[in-house]
Amino acid sequence: MAGEVSFGNATAWAQLRLRRGWKNILATTAAYAAIVGGLIVASLKLDEFSGPAQILSFWTMALMGLQIGTLVVFGCTAINGAIRKDITSGMIESHRLMNVSAAGAVAGYIVGATCQVVPIAAVNFALGAMTVGGSIFSPRGWLMANAVMVLFSVCAWTATALLVFVTQMGTRLMVGFAVICVIGHAVLPSLLPGLTMAISPIIRDSVFGLVERGQWTSTPRASLFGLVQDAPWDPTYAISISAHCFVGMLCFLGAVRKYRRNDVVAFGPLLGLVLVAAWVMASAEGIRDWRAFEPRWSHVQRIDSRTGLIIALLLSMCVAAVPISGAAWLQTQWRRRQRLNDPALPRRPIPMPLVALAAVGIGLLLPYLVFWEGHVPLDYMVPTALTMVAFLLATSYVIRIVYYARVTRAWIIVDLWFFFTWLGPVVVDFTRGGIAGLENEDDLLSWITGCSPIGTLMYIWTDWDLTTVPGLAFQGFLAATMAALFYGLQWRRKATRAARKSA
């Protein structure tokens, strides 16, 4: 196993040779160390304006910024470029024929592509260890901040590898996500506490705060649903690191599946349901213990627990599209092989409606996990369950129709489906209110908004005194329509095939 994550791996060795071997890497690293080290030494000549402790403190923080750029930006870009180059050139097909396991090949891409990143990060760490000794900060904080960054970066690298295998727009998606995070740094953490909790470098005072404080502890403490609240140590960073490492492991497994065969989904039904469960656990912990994970550097205003719960439930339905898509793909492939009388036909895959119902069951754990000590009323849970069942069943049949019709860009159809079913009724309601000249928020929203999952959940979990019955009826009708359309297409194709045989 050691050879899989070292340069004894053929894929890692090939990436190393593409970077002109160790001589070029060591020469580049030495030049980088000389330039940055020379700037640090030269800046100490300015001690007549400020003391050496302040100058070295500045360089400690600057080196932490360089470490983030090196590990996250440079590392993810290198992995993206290495895998994308092999995919576009077709070289990856030849790699698949090599005597290297899929897991070893993905690990080789990560290790080989970052062979220049790791030495530069080591130089940043060594220079920071020297500057922190003469600064006002603690060497312990420098060590802890770098440990957090390394663990997070490895998970970011595996997520990048998966993203490159899944879509050709991997780089654009990463850049877009980074831009959104920068623009909405004061809003997104409160809207997505589960995602924020799983990004350990930004929680609390960020890794820069770790360098400054030199310790983990900071009140209030995380509790992990009350299971570790009496621990003598603060589990906040342990929970956050565990969350993103778990997601990184799932991404690695998905990348391995895509490396084996490009025409398979990254997450099958079972692995996709595990991803849904991970999102539910992270969201519930982030909502419950928000004060422990809150990024204090961005002045985030916390939203109330019920609003956070509504957003988490909606996003759990988005994440549930992953296992549903995997089940739909497997079911479609199995049907095609059955029609061809394939002698190697595998067992029948898990039925798609069963996967959708399992995703609903996992998502319904959210209210109980968020309101752990309290009682969740049944008149809240029943309409919530009906909303999720109706929408996910309708979505499952839409995805099945897309696969059945062999649409080339299925994700566009699915995205449009989410957009119109979620925002369409809301737009109609606001348009109606605008034409009627309504200005009161309570008058703008009606049963029409309840026809979308957003409106239904909002009416269930907030104080708006509006009925959800018409909205639930419409969503049930939509699910029945999609099911009828799917089975109608199947019946039509069978009838056409039977007519051709008889002719």
N, C-alpha and C positions, 0 to 999 in steps of 0.2 A: 504493500500500500504506500510505502514511503516513496517508491519510484513514481507513483501516479502524480504526486504533487512536488516533484523535483525535476531537474533538467535531464534525468534519465528517461523521462517521458518524451516520446518522439514529437508530439505536438509542441511541447514547451521548448524542446531543443530547436525545432524549426523556427519558432518565433524568436529565439535567441539569435540564430544565425541571420534572420532578416534584419536584426538590429546590429549586425557586424560583430557579433561576439563580445566576449567579456572585455577585450582591450578597449573597444570603443566606448562601452558602458562605463568602465572605470575611468577612462580619460574624461568623459563628460562629467562624471560625478566629481572628479578631482577639480575640474575647472569651476564647477558650481560652488564647491566648498571654498575654493580660493577667492572667488568673487564675493560671496556673502560674508565669509570670514574677514576678508580685507575691508569690507564696508563697516563691519562691526568694530574692528580695530581703529579704522580711521575716524569713526564717530566718537571714540573715546577722547580724541584730541579736543572735542568741544566741551570738555568738563569745566571750562571757565564760565560757560553760560549755564550749565546745569551739572549736578553731581554725577559721578559715574554710576551710582545706583539707579538714578532715574533713566539714564541712557540705556543701561542693561535691562531695566524693566521694560522699556519701550521695545527693545529688540526681542525680548522673550515673547511679548504679545505678537510682534511682527512675525516671528518664526512660527508661532502657532497658526497664524493666518496662512503662511506659506505651506505649513503642514496640511492644512485643510485643502488648499488648492492642489497640492501634489497628490495626496491620497485619493481625494474624491474626484476632482475635475480631471486631472492628468490621468489618473488610473482608469476611470470610466471611459474617457476618450480613447485611451490606448486599446482597451478591450473591445470597444465598439469598432474601432478601425481594423483590428486584426481579424475579427470574425466576419465583419461585413466584406472585407477584401476577399476572403476565401469563398464567401457565398456568391458574390457577384462574378468572380472569375471561374467558378465551378470547381475550384481546387478542393472544396470540402467533400465532394463526392469521392475523390481519391483518398482523402483522409479517412473516410468511413470504411474503406477497404483495408486499412492498416490494422495490424495486430495490437490495437489499443482499444480498451473498453470505452464506452461512451462517457462514463463518469471520468475516466482518466483523460479523455480528449478535452472535455469541458474544463477540467482542472488545469490541463496543459495550456489551454488558451489563456486562462486567468493568470497562471504563474508566468508563462512566457511573455505575455503582453505587458506585464508589470515589472519586467526584469530591470527596466530603467527607473521605474517609479520607486521601488523599494530602496535602492541605494541612496537616492536623493532624500527620501523620507528619513533614512538613517542619519544622513548628514544634518538634516534639520533637527533631529532629536539630539544629536551630539552637541551641536552648536547651542541649542537651547539649554541643555544640561549645564553648559559652561556659563552662559549668560545668567541663568536663574540663580547661580551660586553667588553672584555679586549684586543681585537685584533685591527688591523689597519683597519678592515672592518666595514661596517655599518650593524646594526641589520635589517634595512629595506631590504637590499640585501639578507640576509639569509632568511627572510620571503618570499620574492618574488620567490627566487630560489626553495624553498620547495613547494610553491603553484604550480609552473610550473611542478615540478616533480610529485606531487600527481595527478594532472589532466592528465598528460601523462600516468602515471602508470595505472590508472583506464581503460583508453582506451587500453593500452597494455594487460591488463588482459582479457578484452572482446575479443580482437583479438586472444589471446591464447586459450580461450574457444572455439571459432569458429574453429580454426585450429585443435584442438584435436578432435572435432566432425567430421570434414571433412576427415581427413587422419590419418593413423596410424604412419606416419612419421613426426608428428608435432614437436617433440623435435629435430629431425635431421634437419628439415627445419629451425627452429629457430636458432640452433647453426650454421648452414651453412650461414644463412643470417648475423649473428653477425660476423662470420669470414670474410665474403666478405666485410662487412662494415669496419672492422678494417684494412684489407689489402688495400682496395681501398678508404681510407678516404680522399685522396687528389684528387681523380678522380670522384668517384660516385656522390658527391654533384653537380658537374657541369654538369654531364650527366643526372642526375635525379633531377632537381631543384624542381619539384612538390613534390616529396617524401621528399626531404630535408626540404622544407618549412613547411610540416605537422609534422615534428619532432621538437617540440619546444625546448627540452633541448639542442640541438646541434646548433641552429641557432646563428648567430653573434659570441659572445665570449663564448657561451655555458652557462650552469647554473653556472659554476665556475666564469665566467666573470660577471654574475649578482651579485654574492656574493661580488666580488671585487669592482664593480662600485656602487652598491647600488641604481640603478635607471634603468628604462626601456629605457629611451631615448638614442638614438645613431644614428647619421646621417650615411647614408640617411634613410628616413622613407619609410615604405610601403604605398601603396595608394589604394589597392583593386580596380583596374581598374579606378582609379581617383575618386571614389565615396566618399572617406573619407580623401583625401589628405589635406584638409584644417582643419581637426580636431585639437583642441588644444592639444590633447594627441597623443602619438605615437602608431599607431594601429598594429605594427609589431607582437608583441606577441599575441595580441587579434586575429589577422587573423590566425596565426599558431595554437593557441589553439583551435579555432573554427573548423579548418580543421580536426585536429586529433580527436576531440570530435565527429564530424559528422561521420567520418569513424568508430569510436568506436561504435556509435549508430547503424550503418549498420551491423557491426560485431555481435552486441548483437542480432539484429533481425534475422540474419542468424543462430546464435547458437540456438535461440529459435525454429526455424523451424527444425533444425537437432535434437533437443532434442525430439520434438513431434514424429517424425518418422525418422528413420535412412535411409530409402530408398528414401528420397526426396532430392532435391538439396537445398543448403543453400540459394541461391539467385534465385528467379524466374525471369521472363522476366522484370517485372516492377522494382523490386528492383535492378536487375542487371544493368538496364539502368540508374538508379539513381547513381550507383557506377561509371559507365562510365562518367556521367556528373560531379561527384565529382573529378574524375581524370583530366578531361579536365579543370575544373576551377582551381584546384591546380597547374597543369602544366603551364597554361597560367599566373597565378599570379607569380609563381616562376620564369618564364622566364622574365617577364616584370620587376619585382621588385627584381631581383637577388641581387643587391647591398644591399638591406635592409635585406635579409635573409642569405646572404653569411656567411658560417662558417669561421670566420677569423682565428681560431686556427689551421686550417689544411692547410693553404696557398693554397687554391683552386684557380686554374686559370679558369676564366670564358670562356665558349665557346660562339661563336656568336649566335645570336637569331635564324638564319635560321637552323643551326645545331641542336640547342635545339628543334626547332619546328619539325624537321624530326624525332628525337628520340621520342618526345611526341606523334606524330601521329602514329608511329609504336607501341608504348606501349598502345595507346588507342585501337588499333586493338587487342592487346593481352587481354586487359581488356574486350573488347567487346565479347570475347569468353564466358564470364560468363553469360550474359543474353541469348546469343545464345544457350549455353548448357542447360540453364533452359527451354527455349522454346522447344528445341528438346526433352528433357525428358518428358515434359508435353504432347507434341504432340504424342510421342510414347506410353505413358501410355493411353492416350485417345483413340488411335486407337485400342489398345488391348482390352480395356473395351468395345468398340463399337462392335468388332468382337464377344465378348462373350455375346452380348445383355444385358449388365448390366442395370437393371432398374433404378439405381441411377447414370446414366451417367451424368456428369456435362456438363456445356456449353463448346462448342468447344474452346480450348485455342487460344491465339493469334498466327496467322500464323508465322512460323519461318522466312521466308523471310522478313516479315514486321518488325520483331524485328531487323534483320540484317540491314535493311535500316534505321531504327530509330537510331541504333548505329552509322551508317555512318553520319547521319545528325548531331548528337551530336558531333562527332569527327571533323566534318568540321567547327565547331565553333572556333576551336583552332587558325587558322591563323587570324581570325578577332579579337579574344581576345588578341593575342600577338601583332599584329600590329594595336592597337586600333585607333591611330590617323591617320594612313596611309591608303592607298588604296591597297587592295589585288587584283592583276590582275586576270581576268577571265581565261586567258590561263594557270594560275597556278592551279586554283581551279578545273577546269573541269577534267584534267587528274588525279589530286589528288582524286577527287570523284570517278572516274572510277576505280582507283586502289583499293580504299577501298571497293567499292561495289563488284568488282570481287573477291577479296580475302575473304571478310566476307561471301559472298554467297557460295563460294566454301567450306569455313570452316564449315558453317552451315550444308551443305549436308554431309560433312565428319563426323561430330558429329552425325548427324541423322542416317547415315549408321552404325556407331559404336553402337548406342543404339538399332537400329533395329536388328542388328546381335547378340545382347546381349553379347558383348565382356566384359569380367570380369574386365580387367584393361584398361578402355577406355582412361585414361589420357596418357598412353604410346603411343597409336596411334596418339592422338592429338598432343603430343609433337614432335613426329617424323614428322608429317605433317608440323608443324611450322618450324622445323629445315631444312627439305629438300626444302621447297618452298621458305624460306628466304635465306638460305645460299648455297643451291645447285647450283644455277646459278653463284653465286659469286665464288665458288670454281672451277667450270668449267672454268670460265673466267681467273682466276689466273693460273690454270693448263695450259690452252692454251697459255697464255703469257709466262709462264715458259718454256714450250717446244720450243716456237718460239724464246726464248732468249730476250724477251722484258723487258726493265728496266724502261722506262718512265711510270709514273702513268697514264698519259692520254692514252697511248697505251695499257696498261694492261686491262682497262675497255672497254667493247663494248656493243652492244645491248643485249648480253647474260645476263649480269648483270641486265639489265633492265627488265628481265623476273621475277625477284623477287620484292616484294614490297619495299625492301630496296633500290635496284638500281633505281627503278622507281621514288620514292620520292626524291632520291639523285639527279637524273637528272633534276627533275622538279624544285627543290628549290635551286640548286647550279649553278655555272657558267659553268659546263660541257656542251659542245655543242654536245650532243648525243641525238638521237631521242628516244622517248618513245613509238612509235607506235608498233614496234614488241613486246615489252614487254607487253603492254596493250592487244594486240591481243592474246598472249600466256596465260595471266592470265584469259582473257575472255573464251578462249578455255578450260582452266582447270576448271573453274566454270561450264561451260556447260557439261563437261565430268562427273564431280561429280554429277550433277543433273540427267544426263541420267543414271548413274550407280545406283543412289538411286531409281529412278522411275522404272528402269529395274528390280531391286530386288523385288520391290513391285509387279510388274506385274507377275513376275515369281512365287512368293509365292501365289498370287491369282489364277494363272493357276493351280498350284499344288493342291491347296485346292479344286478347282472346279473339277479336275480330280478324286480326292479321293471321293468326294460326288457322282459323277456319277457312280463310280465303286461300 
